[in-house]
Amino acid sequence: MRKTGRSVIFVNMLKKAYRHLDFIAKLTRLPIVNKIIEEGTKNDELIYLTQDRVISVNQKVDELENLILPSKIAEYFVNKTEYQWIMNFCICRDSLHCKNYSSDLGCLFLGEPVLGINPKLGRRVTKKEALEHLKKCRDTGLLHVIGRHALDAFWLGVGPGDKLFTICNCCPCCCMNKYASTVSFVGDPLKKLPGIEVKVTDKCIGCGTCTKGTCFINAIQLVNKRAKISEICRGCGRCVEICPQKAIELTMNDEEFLEKSIKRLDSLVDLA
């Protein structure tokens, strides 16, 4: 008989612990703790999918529907497997009582291990329902972070981990990824799409809007009254959308980004 994954009691305890994430993050920096966690997550890799609408492609807006955009990567994996599961909640936003984004828009998990998730935590859905869920998340401003994540297999109590595909729908305020610049096992697996370039143009007036809770990884700073984006940027595109002067541009310089991303993620998670 297949296990029903973690109990509701366990998940509720995890939510309470998540509220003390600052303290937990400090603990994970202890060498022995960090080594144990990094060993368990060494095969993890997640890609931040840039928002479709912020990419500069040197084409008219009415031509965008004909382009291959980042969201197509997530859609590819939804269509590849017969097993789709939507959580009833986002554990990050629900734990922190997010005031900016809905806690009801939970992660989408793919692959045979979803059959073991406790049915009290979510529901199995069709491919159509999964794709509609992803679109709803994008429309509300959430960003997809997709790939293999050992922590998801752990807290859900399912496995094997190399058969569980994660599509998180992340906000900048509550997601664990905000520790990406300070906690190695969080930041190291997070990659940006190949070919993505984010740059500040001469339109920048140094207003600082982009530095105020917009970047989850704190990759933007004001230097000499001008926004500067560091190399730790993961290309999410939030700064592009929030800038009142339209002074930040995000361009896609690799026409094969879709194929490269899919090939990489396919090698990490077995959805056959």
N, C-alpha and C positions, 0 to 999 in steps of 0.2 A: 504494500500500500504506500502511495506517495505521501511524503510528509506535507503538512499544511503550513510549513514555514514558521516564522516567529509569531508569538502570541501578541495580542493587543496590549497586554500588560507590559511585555518587553518593549514594544514600540513606544508606549507612553512614558516609560522610564527613560528611554533614549531621547525623547523630546525634552524631558526635564533636564537631562544632562547637556543637551544642545544649547540650552539657555546660558550655560556657563562655558561657552566655546572659547572665550578669551583665555580662561584659566586652563582649559584642556589643551589649547594650542601651545601654551607655555610648557606644559608637561611633555608634549611630544618633541620638544627641542632637547630634552635630556637625551644624551647619547644612547643609552640602553633602550629607552622607549622608542626613539627615532629609528634605531636599527631594526627593531622587531617589526615596526609598521612598514618601513621601507622594504623589508624582505617580503612582506605579504602583498605589497602593492607594486612590486618591481615590474610586473608585466602589464601594468595599467597604461592606457593612453587614451586621452580625450581630446577632441577637437572642438574649438569654439566656432560655431557657425555664424559668420558675419550676417547681419541683417540684410536681407535681399535689397531693401529699398535705399540703402546708403552707399551702394557700390557705384562708382563712377565708371561708366563703360563707353563713354563717348558716343552714345546713341540716344535717340529721342526717347522720351518717357513712354510713348505709346508703342515702342518696340520692345520694351522690357519683357513682355510675356513670351517672346520668342527666344529669350536667353536662357542658358543653363545657369541657374542661380544656386547659392549654397543650400537652400532648403531642399533641393533635389537630392542631396546626399542622404538626408534623413528619410526622405520618401523612398529611396532605393532600398534601404534596409527594412522598412516597414513592408514593402512588397515582396521582399526576398523570403521572409519566414511565414509560417502558418500560425505563429503564436504571438499575440499582441496583448498587452496588459496595461491598463491605465489605473494608477493609484488614485484613491479617493481624495488625496491631499498631497501637498508638497511638504515633506517633513521639515524642511528648512523654514519656510514661511509660516507654517502652522506652529512650529516650536517658538518662534520669535514674535508671533502675532503681527505679522507684516501689515502695515497700514497702507502700503503703496500698490501692492499687487495681490490678486486673489490667491488664497491658500488652497482653493478647490482645484486648481489646475496642477495636478500632480505629474510625476514622472511617467514616461511611457517606457515599459520594458519589453524586450523582444527575445524570442528564443524559447526552447523547450522548458528551461528551468522555471518559467513563469507559472507553469502548471502546479508548482509547489508553493506559490505564495498564498498566504492566509487569505481566504476569500472575504474576510471581514475588512481587509485593508484596501481592496480595489476590486476590479472586475476584468474578465477577459472580454475583448472586443474584436470586431471585424477589422479588416484592413481599412475599409472606408471610414469607420468610426475613429480609427487611430489617426488617419490623415486629417480628418476634420478637427480632431483634438489638437494636433500640431498647428494647424492654421489658426485656431482660436488663440492658442498661446502666443503665436507670432503677432497676431492682430492686437493683443493687449500689451505688447512691448517686451515680452519675455524672449530670452535667447536660448537656442538649443545648444547643449553641450553633449556630444555624443561619443560613444566608444565603450571601452571596457573599464570597469571600476570595481575593484575587489570589495570596497566598502559596501557597495550595494548588495552584492551576494551575501555579505556578512549580516547586514541588518535585516535583510529579508529572510535569511535562513534558508537559502536555496543554492543549488549548484548543479553541475560544475561551473565555476566562474568564467571559463573560457567559452561558455555557450550562452551567457547572459549579456545582452546588448542593452546599454543604457542610453536613453534620450532624456536628459534633464531639461527642464524649462526654467531658466534661471533669471532671477532679478539681481540687481547690483547691491542690494541692501542686506539680504539675509543668507545668501548662498555661502557655503563653506569656501568657495573659490576666492572669497575676499581675503583669505589667508595665503593666497598663492605666492605673494612676494616675500612672505616670512616663514612659511612652513614648507619644507622641500617636498614632502610626499604629496602635498596638495598642488604645488606649483609645477613640479617637474613633469608630470604626465600631461599637463595642459598645453596643447599646441595650437598655433593659429593656422589657418588655411594656407597652403602653399601659394605663393604669388601675391599675397595681400600686402599692400603698402599703405600706411596711414601717415599723412604729412600735414603740417601746419603751413598755410599759405600767408601771403602778405596782407590778407584781410584781417588777420588777428590784431586786436587792439588791447590784448592783455586783460580782458574783463574778469578772467578767472572762473567763469561759469563751468568750464569743463573739468575743473579741479575739485568741485564741490560734490562729492559723492557720486560722480558719474562713472568713473573708471573703477572697476572692481579690484584691480591689481595696483592701483595708484601709479600708473605709468605716465601720468601727465603732471608736470610741474610748471610754475611760472618762473622763467629765467629771463632777467632783464626786461620785465614787463611784456613777455611773450610766451605763449604756451610752447612747451617742449615735450615731445613724446619720446620716451626712452625705449631701449631695445627689449624690455620685458613686455611690451604691448602684445596682446594676443589677438588684436584685430577684430574686436567684437563690434565696433562701429557706433557705440553709444555716444561717444564724444562728437561724432560727425552730426548726429541727429540733434544733439542738445545745443550746439554752438549757435548763438543768436546772430552771429556775423557770417555764418556759413564759411568759416575760415579753415575748416579741417576737411580734407578730402581723403577718401579711401578708394584706392584703385586695385583692380585685379589684373596682374601682369603675367599670369600663367594660364593660358587657355586650357591646359590639361589638369587644372586643379581638381576637377570633379573626378577624373579617372584616378589620379594619384591618391586622393583622399579615400576613395572607396577601396582601392587596392590595399592601402595601409590598414584600414579598419577591418577589411575582410581577413587579413592575416592574423588579427588579434582575437576575433570572435568567430566561432563556428556556428553559423545559423543554418547549415545544410539540414 
